[in-house]
Every structure is written in C-alpha cells, then in structure tokens.
Amino acid sequence: MFTHHCTACDKTQLIFFSQVTGLAEVDHGTAVTFTCWCGSEQTWVAGQRSTDARVAA
Ligand SMILES: [Zn+2]
C-alpha cells in the first residue's frame, strides 16, 4: 500500500492494493491506476527503484 494525494477530493489517503485497477510500464517506473476512496480514478507512478517491482494486486 502507499499514500496518494487525490486530485478530486484533495486528500492524502492510504491506498490499498485491493483498490488498484491497472498497472502499466512507463518511462520512470510503473504507473498504478486505482480508485480513490472518493470514487475518483487516479494514477500514481511508482519510483525509479521499482524497476523489478512485481505488485500482487
Ligand atoms: Zn479522492
């Protein structure tokens, strides 16, 4: 899990992997798409150290 500042509800909240709806490789890591607690779809890009990350959603 990780924290994310939602652009819709303007809150920083803890996001669980059960909320993740998609993963995609991007230039700087892995883009994680998830549904915020408010229902808004958000995207968070995992950092550079995650080149070998395997997320079990
Ligand atoms: Zn939100």
N, CA, C, O and the ligand as a Tripos MOL2 file, in Angstrom:
@<TRIPOS>MOLECULE
protein
  229   227    58     0     0
PROTEIN
NO_CHARGES

@<TRIPOS>ATOM
      1 N           0.8350   -1.1850    0.0000 N.3       1 MET1
      2 CA          0.0000    0.0000    0.0000 C.3       1 MET1
      3 C           0.8780    1.2460    0.0000 C.2       1 MET1
      4 O           2.0810    1.1790    0.2530 O.2       1 MET1
      5 N           0.2610    2.3660   -0.2850 N.am      2 PHE2
      6 CA          1.0010    3.6150   -0.4000 C.3       2 PHE2
      7 C           0.0410    4.7670   -0.1200 C.2       2 PHE2
      8 O          -1.1760    4.5880   -0.0720 O.2       2 PHE2
      9 N           0.6240    5.9660    0.0670 N.am      3 THR3
     10 CA         -0.2270    7.1350    0.2490 C.3       3 THR3
     11 C          -0.2780    7.9130   -1.0640 C.2       3 THR3
     12 O           0.6710    7.8900   -1.8480 O.2       3 THR3
     13 N          -1.3730    8.5880   -1.2880 N.am      4 HIS4
     14 CA         -1.5560    9.3450   -2.5160 C.3       4 HIS4
     15 C          -2.4280   10.5620   -2.2250 C.2       4 HIS4
     16 O          -3.3950   10.4890   -1.4660 O.2       4 HIS4
     17 N          -2.0590   11.6930   -2.8510 N.am      5 HIS5
     18 CA         -2.8890   12.8880   -2.7330 C.3       5 HIS5
     19 C          -3.8440   12.9110   -3.9180 C.2       5 HIS5
     20 O          -3.4220   13.0480   -5.0660 O.2       5 HIS5
     21 N          -5.1030   12.7770   -3.6360 N.am      6 CYS6
     22 CA         -6.1240   12.6970   -4.6820 C.3       6 CYS6
     23 C          -6.4090   14.0830   -5.2520 C.2       6 CYS6
     24 O          -6.5740   15.0470   -4.5040 O.2       6 CYS6
     25 N          -6.4650   14.1750   -6.5670 N.am      7 THR7
     26 CA         -6.7530   15.4470   -7.2210 C.3       7 THR7
     27 C          -8.2390   15.7640   -7.2100 C.2       7 THR7
     28 O          -8.6300   16.8980   -7.4830 O.2       7 THR7
     29 N          -9.0660   14.7850   -6.9010 N.am      8 ALA8
     30 CA        -10.5140   15.0050   -6.8920 C.3       8 ALA8
     31 C         -11.0170   15.4570   -5.5220 C.2       8 ALA8
     32 O         -11.7090   16.4690   -5.4090 O.2       8 ALA8
     33 N         -10.6630   14.6930   -4.4750 N.am      9 CYS9
     34 CA        -11.1600   15.0220   -3.1340 C.3       9 CYS9
     35 C         -10.1570   15.8580   -2.3470 C.2       9 CYS9
     36 O         -10.4640   16.3010   -1.2400 O.2       9 CYS9
     37 N          -8.9430   16.0870   -2.9050 N.am     10 ASP10
     38 CA         -7.9240   16.9340   -2.2960 C.3      10 ASP10
     39 C          -7.4990   16.4240   -0.9220 C.2      10 ASP10
     40 O          -7.2440   17.2120   -0.0110 O.2      10 ASP10
     41 N          -7.4240   15.0990   -0.7790 N.am     11 LYS11
     42 CA         -6.9960   14.4960    0.4800 C.3      11 LYS11
     43 C          -5.8490   13.5290    0.2020 C.2      11 LYS11
     44 O          -5.7900   12.9090   -0.8600 O.2      11 LYS11
     45 N          -4.9400   13.4090    1.1680 N.am     12 THR12
     46 CA         -3.8940   12.3910    1.1050 C.3      12 THR12
     47 C          -4.3700   11.1950    1.9100 C.2      12 THR12
     48 O          -4.6290   11.2960    3.1090 O.2      12 THR12
     49 N          -4.4810   10.0680    1.2340 N.am     13 GLN13
     50 CA         -5.0370    8.9000    1.8960 C.3      13 GLN13
     51 C          -4.2160    7.6660    1.5800 C.2      13 GLN13
     52 O          -3.4510    7.6340    0.6160 O.2      13 GLN13
     53 N          -4.3920    6.6580    2.4090 N.am     14 LEU14
     54 CA         -3.7240    5.3830    2.2220 C.3      14 LEU14
     55 C          -4.4950    4.5760    1.1820 C.2      14 LEU14
     56 O          -5.7080    4.3920    1.2810 O.2      14 LEU14
     57 N          -3.7530    4.0990    0.1790 N.am     15 ILE15
     58 CA         -4.3670    3.3200   -0.8920 C.3      15 ILE15
     59 C          -3.9000    1.8740   -0.7680 C.2      15 ILE15
     60 O          -2.7030    1.6050   -0.6650 O.2      15 ILE15
     61 N          -4.8330    0.9700   -0.7780 N.am     16 PHE16
     62 CA         -4.5240   -0.4540   -0.6610 C.3      16 PHE16
     63 C          -4.5010   -1.0840   -2.0480 C.2      16 PHE16
     64 O          -5.1450   -0.5950   -2.9760 O.2      16 PHE16
     65 N          -3.7610   -2.1590   -2.1750 N.am     17 PHE17
     66 CA         -3.6550   -2.8090   -3.4840 C.3      17 PHE17
     67 C          -5.0010   -3.3660   -3.9530 C.2      17 PHE17
     68 O          -5.1870   -3.6110   -5.1450 O.2      17 PHE17
     69 N          -5.9220   -3.5620   -3.0400 N.am     18 SER18
     70 CA         -7.2510   -4.0210   -3.4480 C.3      18 SER18
     71 C          -7.9900   -2.9470   -4.2440 C.2      18 SER18
     72 O          -8.9790   -3.2470   -4.9130 O.2      18 SER18
     73 N          -7.5130   -1.6810   -4.1770 N.am     19 GLN19
     74 CA         -8.1380   -0.5860   -4.9080 C.3      19 GLN19
     75 C          -7.5140   -0.4070   -6.3000 C.2      19 GLN19
     76 O          -8.0220    0.3670   -7.1110 O.2      19 GLN19
     77 N          -6.4230   -1.1170   -6.5710 N.am     20 VAL20
     78 CA         -5.7140   -0.9680   -7.8390 C.3      20 VAL20
     79 C          -6.5180   -1.6070   -8.9660 C.2      20 VAL20
     80 O          -7.0110   -2.7280   -8.8410 O.2      20 VAL20
     81 N          -6.6390   -0.8740  -10.0640 N.am     21 THR21
     82 CA         -7.3950   -1.3840  -11.2070 C.3      21 THR21
     83 C          -6.5070   -1.6530  -12.4130 C.2      21 THR21
     84 O          -6.9440   -2.2860  -13.3740 O.2      21 THR21
     85 N          -5.2450   -1.1700  -12.3720 N.am     22 GLY22
     86 CA         -4.3850   -1.4220  -13.5190 C.3      22 GLY22
     87 C          -2.9440   -1.0380  -13.2570 C.2      22 GLY22
     88 O          -2.6570   -0.1960  -12.4060 O.2      22 GLY22
     89 N          -2.0370   -1.6660  -13.9980 N.am     23 LEU23
     90 CA         -0.6070   -1.3800  -13.9240 C.3      23 LEU23
     91 C          -0.0870   -1.2060  -15.3390 C.2      23 LEU23
     92 O          -0.5160   -1.9180  -16.2470 O.2      23 LEU23
     93 N           0.8370   -0.2630  -15.5390 N.am     24 ALA24
     94 CA          1.4230   -0.0720  -16.8600 C.3      24 ALA24
     95 C           2.8610    0.3880  -16.7210 C.2      24 ALA24
     96 O           3.1670    1.2210  -15.8680 O.2      24 ALA24
     97 N           3.7420   -0.1420  -17.5440 N.am     25 GLU25
     98 CA          5.1320    0.2970  -17.5540 C.3      25 GLU25
     99 C           5.2150    1.6500  -18.2510 C.2      25 GLU25
    100 O           4.6840    1.8300  -19.3470 O.2      25 GLU25
    101 N           5.8940    2.6100  -17.5960 N.am     26 VAL26
    102 CA          6.1200    3.9260  -18.1820 C.3      26 VAL26
    103 C           7.6090    4.2370  -18.0900 C.2      26 VAL26
    104 O           8.3750    3.4440  -17.5430 O.2      26 VAL26
    105 N           8.0240    5.3860  -18.6200 N.am     27 ASP27
    106 CA          9.4420    5.7410  -18.6720 C.3      27 ASP27
    107 C          10.1090    5.7370  -17.3020 C.2      27 ASP27
    108 O          11.2580    5.3110  -17.1780 O.2      27 ASP27
    109 N           9.4110    6.2020  -16.2790 N.am     28 HIS28
    110 CA         10.0320    6.3900  -14.9780 C.3      28 HIS28
    111 C           9.6430    5.3330  -13.9560 C.2      28 HIS28
    112 O           9.9170    5.4980  -12.7680 O.2      28 HIS28
    113 N           9.0170    4.2610  -14.3920 N.am     29 GLY29
    114 CA          8.6380    3.2280  -13.4370 C.3      29 GLY29
    115 C           7.3630    2.5260  -13.8620 C.2      29 GLY29
    116 O           7.1790    2.1680  -15.0250 O.2      29 GLY29
    117 N           6.4950    2.3400  -12.8890 N.am     30 THR30
    118 CA          5.2360    1.6590  -13.1360 C.3      30 THR30
    119 C           4.0910    2.5820  -12.7560 C.2      30 THR30
    120 O           4.0340    3.0850  -11.6340 O.2      30 THR30
    121 N           3.1800    2.8030  -13.6930 N.am     31 ALA31
    122 CA          2.0100    3.6140  -13.4220 C.3      31 ALA31
    123 C           0.9230    2.7240  -12.8350 C.2      31 ALA31
    124 O           0.4980    1.7410  -13.4420 O.2      31 ALA31
    125 N           0.4900    3.0950  -11.6450 N.am     32 VAL32
    126 CA         -0.5330    2.3280  -10.9440 C.3      32 VAL32
    127 C          -1.8440    3.1140  -11.0180 C.2      32 VAL32
    128 O          -1.9300    4.2430  -10.5350 O.2      32 VAL32
    129 N          -2.8420    2.5160  -11.6170 N.am     33 THR33
    130 CA         -4.1630    3.1370  -11.6870 C.3      33 THR33
    131 C          -5.0390    2.5120  -10.6080 C.2      33 THR33
    132 O          -5.0810    1.2920  -10.4520 O.2      33 THR33
    133 N          -5.7340    3.3640   -9.8700 N.am     34 PHE34
    134 CA         -6.5500    2.8600   -8.7610 C.3      34 PHE34
    135 C          -7.7500    3.7670   -8.5610 C.2      34 PHE34
    136 O          -7.8160    4.8680   -9.1080 O.2      34 PHE34
    137 N          -8.6860    3.2920   -7.7780 N.am     35 THR35
    138 CA         -9.8700    4.0680   -7.4430 C.3      35 THR35
    139 C          -9.7300    4.5970   -6.0270 C.2      35 THR35
    140 O          -9.6080    3.8270   -5.0750 O.2      35 THR35
    141 N          -9.7490    5.9210   -5.8950 N.am     36 CYS36
    142 CA         -9.6380    6.5690   -4.5880 C.3      36 CYS36
    143 C         -10.8610    6.2220   -3.7350 C.2      36 CYS36
    144 O         -11.8710    5.7390   -4.2470 O.2      36 CYS36
    145 N         -10.7530    6.4750   -2.4390 N.am     37 TRP37
    146 CA        -11.8750    6.2560   -1.5250 C.3      37 TRP37
    147 C         -13.0860    7.0910   -1.9470 C.2      37 TRP37
    148 O         -14.2220    6.7150   -1.6580 O.2      37 TRP37
    149 N         -12.8560    8.2190   -2.6280 N.am     38 CYS38
    150 CA        -13.9700    9.0770   -3.0510 C.3      38 CYS38
    151 C         -14.6040    8.5850   -4.3430 C.2      38 CYS38
    152 O         -15.6310    9.1170   -4.7640 O.2      38 CYS38
    153 N         -14.0070    7.5710   -4.9830 N.am     39 GLY39
    154 CA        -14.5730    7.0260   -6.2070 C.3      39 GLY39
    155 C         -13.8960    7.5300   -7.4650 C.2      39 GLY39
    156 O         -14.2220    7.0710   -8.5590 O.2      39 GLY39
    157 N         -12.9560    8.4680   -7.3390 N.am     40 SER40
    158 CA        -12.2640    9.0180   -8.4840 C.3      40 SER40
    159 C         -11.1330    8.0930   -8.9300 C.2      40 SER40
    160 O         -10.4140    7.5420   -8.0960 O.2      40 SER40
    161 N         -10.9780    7.9250  -10.2280 N.am     41 GLU41
    162 CA         -9.8550    7.1380  -10.7450 C.3      41 GLU41
    163 C          -8.6080    8.0040  -10.7500 C.2      41 GLU41
    164 O          -8.6160    9.1150  -11.2810 O.2      41 GLU41
    165 N          -7.5250    7.4880  -10.1510 N.am     42 GLN42
    166 CA         -6.2710    8.2150  -10.0240 C.3      42 GLN42
    167 C          -5.1240    7.3650  -10.5570 C.2      42 GLN42
    168 O          -5.2520    6.1510  -10.7100 O.2      42 GLN42
    169 N          -3.9840    8.0340  -10.8400 N.am     43 THR43
    170 CA         -2.7980    7.3060  -11.2760 C.3      43 THR43
    171 C          -1.6150    7.7380  -10.4300 C.2      43 THR43
    172 O          -1.4320    8.9270  -10.1690 O.2      43 THR43
    173 N          -0.8170    6.7800  -10.0020 N.am     44 TRP44
    174 CA          0.3860    7.0380   -9.2210 C.3      44 TRP44
    175 C           1.5300    6.3060   -9.8990 C.2      44 TRP44
    176 O           1.4110    5.1260  -10.2300 O.2      44 TRP44
    177 N           2.6590    7.0180  -10.1100 N.am     45 VAL45
    178 CA          3.8110    6.3910  -10.7520 C.3      45 VAL45
    179 C           4.7990    5.9670   -9.6810 C.2      45 VAL45
    180 O           5.3380    6.7960   -8.9480 O.2      45 VAL45
    181 N           5.0260    4.6620   -9.6040 N.am     46 ALA46
    182 CA          5.9910    4.1240   -8.6420 C.3      46 ALA46
    183 C           7.3850    4.5930   -9.0220 C.2      46 ALA46
    184 O           7.6920    4.7510  -10.2040 O.2      46 ALA46
    185 N           8.2310    4.8170   -8.0200 N.am     47 GLY47
    186 CA          9.5410    5.4200   -8.2150 C.3      47 GLY47
    187 C          10.5270    4.6050   -9.0200 C.2      47 GLY47
    188 O          10.2600    3.4790   -9.4410 O.2      47 GLY47
    189 N          11.6840    5.2250   -9.2160 N.am     48 GLN48
    190 CA         12.7280    4.6500  -10.0550 C.3      48 GLN48
    191 C          13.2630    3.3400   -9.5120 C.2      48 GLN48
    192 O          13.7650    2.5160  -10.2770 O.2      48 GLN48
    193 N          13.1660    3.1310   -8.2080 N.am     49 ARG49
    194 CA         13.7020    1.9200   -7.6150 C.3      49 ARG49
    195 C          12.8220    0.7060   -7.8870 C.2      49 ARG49
    196 O          13.1530   -0.4030   -7.4680 O.2      49 ARG49
    197 N          11.7260    0.9010   -8.5710 N.am     50 SER50
    198 CA         10.7830   -0.1890   -8.7570 C.3      50 SER50
    199 C          10.9650   -0.9040  -10.0900 C.2      50 SER50
    200 O          10.0210   -1.4970  -10.6110 O.2      50 SER50
    201 N          12.1750   -0.8510  -10.6420 N.am     51 THR51
    202 CA         12.3930   -1.4520  -11.9450 C.3      51 THR51
    203 C          12.1050   -2.9540  -11.9530 C.2      51 THR51
    204 O          11.7700   -3.5240  -12.9910 O.2      51 THR51
    205 N          12.2380   -3.5790  -10.8020 N.am     52 ASP52
    206 CA         11.9700   -5.0110  -10.7350 C.3      52 ASP52
    207 C          10.7580   -5.3090   -9.8760 C.2      52 ASP52
    208 O          10.5990   -6.4170   -9.3640 O.2      52 ASP52
    209 N           9.9150   -4.3210   -9.7250 N.am     53 ALA53
    210 CA          8.7520   -4.4890   -8.8590 C.3      53 ALA53
    211 C           7.7250   -5.4060   -9.4930 C.2      53 ALA53
    212 O           7.4450   -5.3270  -10.6890 O.2      53 ALA53
    213 N           7.1880   -6.2520   -8.6900 N.am     54 ARG54
    214 CA          6.0710   -7.0900   -9.1020 C.3      54 ARG54
    215 C           5.0020   -6.9180   -8.0480 C.2      54 ARG54
    216 O           5.1470   -7.3980   -6.9240 O.2      54 ARG54
    217 N           3.9380   -6.2420   -8.3990 N.am     55 VAL55
    218 CA          2.9000   -5.9380   -7.4420 C.3      55 VAL55
    219 C           1.8190   -7.0060   -7.4980 C.2      55 VAL55
    220 O           1.2660   -7.2990   -8.5580 O.2      55 VAL55
    221 N           1.5380   -7.5660   -6.3690 N.am     56 ALA56
    222 CA          0.4780   -8.5660   -6.2730 C.3      56 ALA56
    223 C          -0.7980   -7.8570   -5.8970 C.2      56 ALA56
    224 O          -1.0540   -7.6200   -4.7170 O.2      56 ALA56
    225 N          -1.5860   -7.5240   -6.8610 N.am     57 ALA57
    226 CA         -2.8160   -6.7780   -6.6090 C.3      57 ALA57
    227 C          -3.9310   -7.7220   -6.1680 C.2      57 ALA57
    228 O          -5.0490   -7.2780   -5.9090 O.2      57 ALA57
    229 ZN        -10.2570   11.0510   -3.7680 Zn       58 ZN58
@<TRIPOS>BOND
     1     1     2 1
     2     2     3 1
     3     3     4 2
     4     3     5 am
     5     5     6 1
     6     6     7 1
     7     7     8 2
     8     7     9 am
     9     9    10 1
    10    10    11 1
    11    11    12 2
    12    11    13 am
    13    13    14 1
    14    14    15 1
    15    15    16 2
    16    15    17 am
    17    17    18 1
    18    18    19 1
    19    19    20 2
    20    19    21 am
    21    21    22 1
    22    22    23 1
    23    23    24 2
    24    23    25 am
    25    25    26 1
    26    26    27 1
    27    27    28 2
    28    27    29 am
    29    29    30 1
    30    30    31 1
    31    31    32 2
    32    31    33 am
    33    33    34 1
    34    34    35 1
    35    35    36 2
    36    35    37 am
    37    37    38 1
    38    38    39 1
    39    39    40 2
    40    39    41 am
    41    41    42 1
    42    42    43 1
    43    43    44 2
    44    43    45 am
    45    45    46 1
    46    46    47 1
    47    47    48 2
    48    47    49 am
    49    49    50 1
    50    50    51 1
    51    51    52 2
    52    51    53 am
    53    53    54 1
    54    54    55 1
    55    55    56 2
    56    55    57 am
    57    57    58 1
    58    58    59 1
    59    59    60 2
    60    59    61 am
    61    61    62 1
    62    62    63 1
    63    63    64 2
    64    63    65 am
    65    65    66 1
    66    66    67 1
    67    67    68 2
    68    67    69 am
    69    69    70 1
    70    70    71 1
    71    71    72 2
    72    71    73 am
    73    73    74 1
    74    74    75 1
    75    75    76 2
    76    75    77 am
    77    77    78 1
    78    78    79 1
    79    79    80 2
    80    79    81 am
    81    81    82 1
    82    82    83 1
    83    83    84 2
    84    83    85 am
    85    85    86 1
    86    86    87 1
    87    87    88 2
    88    87    89 am
    89    89    90 1
    90    90    91 1
    91    91    92 2
    92    91    93 am
    93    93    94 1
    94    94    95 1
    95    95    96 2
    96    95    97 am
    97    97    98 1
    98    98    99 1
    99    99   100 2
   100    99   101 am
   101   101   102 1
   102   102   103 1
   103   103   104 2
   104   103   105 am
   105   105   106 1
   106   106   107 1
   107   107   108 2
   108   107   109 am
   109   109   110 1
   110   110   111 1
   111   111   112 2
   112   111   113 am
   113   113   114 1
   114   114   115 1
   115   115   116 2
   116   115   117 am
   117   117   118 1
   118   118   119 1
   119   119   120 2
   120   119   121 am
   121   121   122 1
   122   122   123 1
   123   123   124 2
   124   123   125 am
   125   125   126 1
   126   126   127 1
   127   127   128 2
   128   127   129 am
   129   129   130 1
   130   130   131 1
   131   131   132 2
   132   131   133 am
   133   133   134 1
   134   134   135 1
   135   135   136 2
   136   135   137 am
   137   137   138 1
   138   138   139 1
   139   139   140 2
   140   139   141 am
   141   141   142 1
   142   142   143 1
   143   143   144 2
   144   143   145 am
   145   145   146 1
   146   146   147 1
   147   147   148 2
   148   147   149 am
   149   149   150 1
   150   150   151 1
   151   151   152 2
   152   151   153 am
   153   153   154 1
   154   154   155 1
   155   155   156 2
   156   155   157 am
   157   157   158 1
   158   158   159 1
   159   159   160 2
   160   159   161 am
   161   161   162 1
   162   162   163 1
   163   163   164 2
   164   163   165 am
   165   165   166 1
   166   166   167 1
   167   167   168 2
   168   167   169 am
   169   169   170 1
   170   170   171 1
   171   171   172 2
   172   171   173 am
   173   173   174 1
   174   174   175 1
   175   175   176 2
   176   175   177 am
   177   177   178 1
   178   178   179 1
   179   179   180 2
   180   179   181 am
   181   181   182 1
   182   182   183 1
   183   183   184 2
   184   183   185 am
   185   185   186 1
   186   186   187 1
   187   187   188 2
   188   187   189 am
   189   189   190 1
   190   190   191 1
   191   191   192 2
   192   191   193 am
   193   193   194 1
   194   194   195 1
   195   195   196 2
   196   195   197 am
   197   197   198 1
   198   198   199 1
   199   199   200 2
   200   199   201 am
   201   201   202 1
   202   202   203 1
   203   203   204 2
   204   203   205 am
   205   205   206 1
   206   206   207 1
   207   207   208 2
   208   207   209 am
   209   209   210 1
   210   210   211 1
   211   211   212 2
   212   211   213 am
   213   213   214 1
   214   214   215 1
   215   215   216 2
   216   215   217 am
   217   217   218 1
   218   218   219 1
   219   219   220 2
   220   219   221 am
   221   221   222 1
   222   222   223 1
   223   223   224 2
   224   223   225 am
   225   225   226 1
   226   226   227 1
   227   227   228 2
@<TRIPOS>SUBSTRUCTURE
     1 MET1         2 RESIDUE 1 A MET
     2 PHE2         6 RESIDUE 1 A PHE
     3 THR3        10 RESIDUE 1 A THR
     4 HIS4        14 RESIDUE 1 A HIS
     5 HIS5        18 RESIDUE 1 A HIS
     6 CYS6        22 RESIDUE 1 A CYS
     7 THR7        26 RESIDUE 1 A THR
     8 ALA8        30 RESIDUE 1 A ALA
     9 CYS9        34 RESIDUE 1 A CYS
    10 ASP10       38 RESIDUE 1 A ASP
    11 LYS11       42 RESIDUE 1 A LYS
    12 THR12       46 RESIDUE 1 A THR
    13 GLN13       50 RESIDUE 1 A GLN
    14 LEU14       54 RESIDUE 1 A LEU
    15 ILE15       58 RESIDUE 1 A ILE
    16 PHE16       62 RESIDUE 1 A PHE
    17 PHE17       66 RESIDUE 1 A PHE
    18 SER18       70 RESIDUE 1 A SER
    19 GLN19       74 RESIDUE 1 A GLN
    20 VAL20       78 RESIDUE 1 A VAL
    21 THR21       82 RESIDUE 1 A THR
    22 GLY22       86 RESIDUE 1 A GLY
    23 LEU23       90 RESIDUE 1 A LEU
    24 ALA24       94 RESIDUE 1 A ALA
    25 GLU25       98 RESIDUE 1 A GLU
    26 VAL26      102 RESIDUE 1 A VAL
    27 ASP27      106 RESIDUE 1 A ASP
    28 HIS28      110 RESIDUE 1 A HIS
    29 GLY29      114 RESIDUE 1 A GLY
    30 THR30      118 RESIDUE 1 A THR
    31 ALA31      122 RESIDUE 1 A ALA
    32 VAL32      126 RESIDUE 1 A VAL
    33 THR33      130 RESIDUE 1 A THR
    34 PHE34      134 RESIDUE 1 A PHE
    35 THR35      138 RESIDUE 1 A THR
    36 CYS36      142 RESIDUE 1 A CYS
    37 TRP37      146 RESIDUE 1 A TRP
    38 CYS38      150 RESIDUE 1 A CYS
    39 GLY39      154 RESIDUE 1 A GLY
    40 SER40      158 RESIDUE 1 A SER
    41 GLU41      162 RESIDUE 1 A GLU
    42 GLN42      166 RESIDUE 1 A GLN
    43 THR43      170 RESIDUE 1 A THR
    44 TRP44      174 RESIDUE 1 A TRP
    45 VAL45      178 RESIDUE 1 A VAL
    46 ALA46      182 RESIDUE 1 A ALA
    47 GLY47      186 RESIDUE 1 A GLY
    48 GLN48      190 RESIDUE 1 A GLN
    49 ARG49      194 RESIDUE 1 A ARG
    50 SER50      198 RESIDUE 1 A SER
    51 THR51      202 RESIDUE 1 A THR
    52 ASP52      206 RESIDUE 1 A ASP
    53 ALA53      210 RESIDUE 1 A ALA
    54 ARG54      214 RESIDUE 1 A ARG
    55 VAL55      218 RESIDUE 1 A VAL
    56 ALA56      222 RESIDUE 1 A ALA
    57 ALA57      226 RESIDUE 1 A ALA
    58 ZN58       229 GROUP 0 **** ****
